[in-house]
Amino acid sequence: MTWKSSISRLARFSRRKLLATTLLYAASMTVRSSAAAGKETGMLSHTTDTADLTSSIITNDGAQIFYRDWGAKSAQPIVFYHGWPLSSDDWENQMLFFLSKGYRVIAHDRRGHGRSSQAIDGQDMDHYAADVAALASHLDLRNAIHIGHSTGGGEATRYVARFGHGRVARLVLIGAVPPLMVKTKANPGGLPIEVFDGLRQQLAASRSQFYLEFASGPFYGYNRPGAKPLQAVIWNWWRQGMMGSAKAHYECIKAFSETDFSDDLKDITVRTLVLHGSEDQIVPVADSAPLSAKLLKHSVLKIYDGLPHGLCTTHADIVNADILKFITA
């Protein structure tokens, strides 16, 4: 199925169904906001060892960072970092899985993404990592496992290298952007800058249409022969993307494509699992995972034959099992 036929099918959704979906979502957000307000005034009670379900922090430069925190405070924490231009919603499968295994699971919306504030400034890896540092300090996270996908892999890499000393147990990078995506003299195997300029142009021209095509095609490998696109997956990707700031998403393209993480990778001392799909059309495997594994001091590299960039969704059972095996070994 092509992305054009996907769009045609999506267009046949009745306005009534779309309105019902919107009203349900608005109602859920109202309940969530009321719950948050109640917690602040002492109206909600939690057991001492239970983490808050959802909340937010304010960073030093005024950005509001939304996060969800599930599980017992005494359990070993796992921190998840989402890809561009998504939100912490993209980790729900993994959060439920690892919660059921007894872990405390935490995921945040990157500034300018999801439910975090649409901050005007700070769309760079230094600010992203500092935001996580503020969250880790607020929650007093120690002996934590950090898991990053795609752009989130770069964010996690910078956090662990710059702020994670003494707080991090292990790191997992999945389809991650390090060491460097863009082609330079020092990185001849990277993608030409014109590729990223094209992303920016499409986003500026029609973000909604661009995101629909991106999710319907290369992100999940739905443009490959024999692929069976799932409309719910496509819609969920589009929904997450449209929740965030167009400006933040536009500027984040530079952050994930032009940031060199080589020195960060060299500075990381914890054991790191590097996972990547051989059919990743977003972050080509040849210039990412194997190079990161070589720069890391203690790495385990696994490349999945035939899997796409969005493998945490399309093959969650495989990815979850391999992560669990790694963090319990």
Buried (B, 14 or more C-beta within 10 A) or exposed (E): BEBEEBBEBBEEEEEEEEEEEEEEEEEEEEEEEEBBEEBEEEEBEEEEEBBBBBBBBEBEEEBBBBBBBBBBBEBBBBBBBBBBBBBBBBBBBBBEBBBEBEBBBBBBBBBBBBBBBBBBEBBBBEBBBBBBBBBBEBBEBEEBBBBBBBBBBBBBBBBBBBBBEEBBBBBBBBBBBBBBBBBEEEBEEBBEBEBBEEBBEBBEEEBEEBBBBBBBBBBBBBBEEEBEBEEEBBBBBBBBBBBBBBBBBBBBBBBBBBBBBBEBBEBBBBBBBBBBBBBBBBBBBEBBBBBBBEBBEEBBBEBBEEBBBBBBBBBBEBBBEBBBEBBEE
